Amino acid sequence: MPTRVKIDQPIALCVARFYDELAEKLEAGARATLAEAGISDIDVFEVPGAFELPLIAKYAALSGRYAGVVCLGAVVRGETDHYDYVCAEAARGIQQVQLETGVPCGFGVLTVDSIEQASERVQGGSKRDTGRHAVDAVLASLVVKEALAGRRGQAGFAVSE
């Protein structure tokens, strides 16, 4: 069951298309979860691969137009170290975007050894729906953000006399 949160801005879906069939299924899972949460205002931004996701996530977050950003894509291990670099930098970059901007970013990037493993982790797969989970993460973060908005506590430490 998706988390309910009232948002007055669209959600950005940032989609890496290198593995287009996987990207379509990740996006379908994300869209279904957003629809279940009553969110239909969605913009999609596409890039060739997962390495580019942090930059477009940052563009979306800094635009001030989006309540949250959902990053979707896949990196499949190959015969070289390329996989390690792409996975690490995509994860680090997406995390950095949300920490620097305060805009929640869902990490829906599959990092797998094979296409078969990836297929099990998208909409219709036997393991989980990574697109759904990325949206759930953004919505959960927005619930906390909303709960804390307007609450002001004392800064620093209280001194008892």
N, C-alpha and C positions, 0 to 999 in steps of 0.2 A: 504494500500500500504506500503510495507516494506521500511525502510530507506535504502538508498544506501550509502555504505561506502566501500572504497577500503581497504581490509585487506590482509596481506601477511602471516597470521598464521591461523591454524584451529580454530574451535570453539569446546569447550568441552561441551558435554551434560552429566550432572551428574543426574542419574535417581534412585529414591528410588522405589523399586519394591514391597513394602508391599501389595499394591492394584494393582496387575499386570495389570488388564484390564484398570484401570485409567491411569497407567503409560504409557501403549501402546498408548493411545489416546493423552496424553500430549506430548509424544515424536513425534507422527505423526504431531501434530499441529506445534511443534517446527521445525521439519524437513521441512514441507511444507513452512513455513515462511523463513527459511534459503534458500531453493531452489528458492523462489521468489526473494530473494535478490542476487541471483547468487552465493551463498556460498554452496559448496559441500564437502569441506574438514572438516569433522566432526568426532570426536572421542567420543565414548560413554563409560561411566564408571557407573557401577551399584552397588548399595548398598541395604541392606535389607529395611531400613526405612529412614524417613526424618531426624531423629536425626543424622544420619551419613553424611548427605549432606554437612554440613560445612567443615568437614575434607577432603572429597575428592575434594571439590571445592578449598580448600586451596592447596592441593597437585597439582592440575591442574594449579592453578594460579602461584604458586611458581616455577613450572617447567620451566616457560618462553616459553613454546611451544604454548600457546593459546592466541588469541586476546581477547576472552571473554569466560565466563563460564555461562551455563544455568542450573539452578537447578530445577528439576521437581520431584514432588511427591504429596502425599495426606496424610492428617491426618484427620480422621473422629472421631468426638466426641463419647466417650463411657460413661460408668457409673462411671469412676474414674477421678481423676485429671491428669492422665497421658497425656491426650490431651493438657492441658494447658502448661505443661512443654515441651513437644515435639514441639508444635507450637512456643512457645517463644524462645526456644534455636535454633531451625532451622532458624528462622528469624534473630535473633541476630547474630548467627554464620555466616550466609551467608553475612549479611551486614558488619560484621567485616572483612571478607576475602577481600571484594572489597575495603574497606577503607584502610586496611593495605598493600595491594599489588598493588592497582591502576588498577587491572584487573576488568572490569565490570562483575558483576554477576547478572543474571536475577533470580528473585524470582518467580518461577512457582510452588509453593507449595500450593495446595488447603488446606484450613483450614475450614472445613465444619461440619455441624451437621449430615449429612446423605449421604449415597451413592447416593441418588437421586439428592441432591444438587450438589454433585461432578460431576455427569454425565451431568448436565446442563452446566458445566464450563470447558468442554474439547472439543476437536474437534468433531463436530457433535452435540454439545449440543445447547440448546436454549438461553443461557445467553451470554457466551463469551468463547473464546478459550484461556485458561490460558497459554498453551504452546506457542501459538502465541505471547501473550502479554509479556511473559518472554524474548523471542527473540527480540521483538520490543524494549524492554527496553535496552538490551545489545547493539543493533545496534545504538540506539539513543545516548547512552553514548559514543560509539566509534566515532560517527560523531563529538561530542563535543571535544573528546580527540584529534582527527585528526585536527580539526579546531584550537585548541590551541597549537598543537605541533609546536615548532620552533618559536613561538611568545614569545618574551621576553619583559617584561615591566620593568620599574624601580622598584626597591625594595624600600619599605618604603614610606614615604610621601614627596611630593614636597613642598619646602618652597619658598614662593613668597617674593620678596624683595621690 
